[in-house]
Amino acid sequence: MILDVWLGSLALGHGSTAYRTLVTAQIASQDKVNVLVLGSGAREHALVWKLSQSERCGSLYCSPGNAGIGQEEATCSSDPDWQDHEAVARWCEDKHIGLVAIGPEAPLVAGLTDQLQAAGIRVFGPSAKAAQLEGSKAFMKGLCERYCIPTGWYKTFRDPQAAKDFIRQKGPPIVIKADGLAAGKGVTVAQTEQEACAAVDEMLVESRFGAAGSEIVVEEYLDGEEASFFALIDGSSCVALGSAQDHKAIGDGDTGPNTGGMGAYSPAPVVTPQVEAQVMEEIVQRTADAMVALGAPFCGVLFAGLMIKGGRARLLEHNVRFGDPECQCLMTRLESDLLEVLLAACDGNLEQVKLSWSQQTALTVVLAAKGYPGAYKQGSVIGGLERVKNAKVFHAGTMLNEQGQVTAAGGRVLSVTALGADVVEAQRTAYAAVGQIDWPEGYWRKDIGWRAVARQQQQ
């Protein structure tokens, strides 16, 4: 079990004796657990909000956090800087941290989990090797090929001419991806041969994405309906967290450039019970088994990006963390104690977990600074947040000015999340809450949930 491996690391002498004794005692008892959440987005705000509701949650910290997280029962701090792994370990020891939950993908791919576990610190999030499921598109596609995980055909390239020859052979539409992390911008869905070849040059010749684009994946264009699926994995056991549907494009009707996500709803009706069963068996469990076989058991949340057609799902990509804004929907619907669930995942005890969910639909509307995902201004004051009723406002790019006012400090700034008996009611409630917010410099889509609303109206 993962717990045995983790306890074995304690016996190696990493970290102080007093700290190892304290954390080992926390594992064996029902004592309160001090928690550190790393990140600053609405995803991390949702995790902090949910963790704070646990009776076992002791001191709760978030680094660096934002203005909204600071209003929860949590302490925000610029320390520790996750890029200094040893400093994070020392900080955790000083604060007697019993669990670190890592929000974004970059610290995971950079090996922060490995460093903290070597210091005897319990971490929710995969090792650097397991995080290659997101950190390397080529690794993920190769894993799918080797372990019969349903996805599209692909080929990897470092030579631009060879890539272009392959593109001409296959023909459009076709997908070009930078192998490494590129802040969500390293994917081109090319509708023409010219567009595909331009993407190849951008990545391999012009080095727009640096080392992340030194190798590319050219892969099959899959059509159908996209959805997100989440599952907890403790190394071997997998527990479904359910589905959501994101809205990537900046404009209504899915127009304009892609963003980090302008809204989401959960559950996604396209993920039927039959599709969920197929995804759990053929994608999630096979991925978990594959990572065990490779000597890198996956512990954390697996976020599978799916394309669904004809009642079957194929894998577009794997992510090794919660999605944003999908996480806001999931945490709003989750009725179980999140801290207990994360501890069970870290300790290899997921087979004992049975999650409880609200039967309602959750819908999130993201408010962004005008101009995003291009250039945008920062520092504008956001008012009316205290007027919001029947919804939860999760903060992302926010900070407090000298007058104590909430101001915009990023591209995606707020996530307004509401529950409803169905997607129509959740959508109505969320947009009513958005209407209470006074932020002339903000922008939001007016049609979040449109696919599910149309499906419900047809029925």
Secondary structure, DSSP 8 states (H G I E B T S, - for coil): -HHHHHHHHHHTT-S-HHHHHHHHHHHHS---EEEEEEE-SHHHHHHHHHHTT-TTEEEEEEEE--TTGGGSSSEE-S-S-TTSHHHHHHHHHHTTEEEEEE-SHHHHHTTHHHHHHHTT--EES--TTTTHHHH-HHHHHHHHHHTT--B--EEEES-HHHHHHHHHHH-SSEEEEESS--TT--EEEESSHHHHHHHHIIIIIS-TTGGGGSSEEEEE---SEEEEEEEEEESS-EEEEEEEEE--EEETTTEEEE-S-SEEEES-TTS-HHHHHHHIIIIIIHHHHHHHHTT---EEEEEEEEEEETTEEEEEEEESS--TTHHHHHHHHB-S-HHHHHHHHHTT-GGG----B-SSEEEEEEEEETTTTS------B-B-GGG--SSEEEESSEEE-TTS-EEE-SSEEEEEEEEESSHHHHHHHHHHHHTT-B-TTEE--S-TTHHHHHHHHH-
